[in-house]
Amino acid sequence: MKCTTLFLVLSMVVLMAQPGDCIFGWIFKGIHHAVHVDQDQLDQDQQDQDQQDQDQQDQDQQDQDQQDQDQLDQDQLDQEDLDQQQLDKRSFQSARRRFD
């Protein structure tokens, strides 16, 4: 009789308990939370790394564009110097012909 009463009382306690109120529920929730937080942290780290990579690529592209522009400017200056030298040479030859 005692065993039957104990069984019925414990059965009622188990049936009336809310799911997840036991220690196993806390453990499972804790594990789920830890896995979920770790995954979120990994996703955030990956996004941060992707952003840093993109920023580095943008900076490298800007540097390359600046170098290209500097090279074009230098080429233009060299061409202007060459043109001026040819013009000076022609002027010198013209002036020399006049004196001859």
Number of C-alpha atoms within 10 A of each C-alpha: 6 7 8 9 10 11 12 12 12 12 12 11 11 12 10 9 11 9 10 12 9 11 9 11 12 12 12 12 13 12 12 12 12 12 12 12 12 12 12 12 12 12 12 12 12 12 12 12 12 12 12 12 12 12 12 12 12 12 12 12 12 12 12 12 12 12 12 12 12 12 12 12 12 12 12 12 12 12 12 12 12 12 12 12 12 12 12 12 12 12 12 12 11 11 11 10 9 8 6 5
